[in-house]
Amino acid sequence: MMLFGEVRARVHEVNCTAMFTVYDSPVDVPGFIVVRLFIVNKHGAKPTAYAWTFLDLVEARHALEREGLFPLPRDEADDPKIVETWL
């Protein structure tokens, strides 16, 4: 499994930004915290096949913090399963 930093490096090679969205118990992985990678460019954000699963939110946040990322709060219009997004 690729680590956040490895994925971010590859994304930056193609002039895009990596955005990691944190989900609480999504439909496809109930009972877990899932961090999904989105690629952001001038055309918007696109989902990728990269995802990481954690047992709890604290564990996911620690992993994202270790990569030097910072959180953005969820927007009220977001899917209710979205906790936050990290850049």
Secondary structure, 3 states (H helix, E strand, C coil): CCCHHHHHHHHHHCCCEEEEEEEECCCCCCCCEEEEEEEEECCEEEEEEEEEEECCHHHHHHHHHHCCCCEEECCCCCCCCEEEEEC
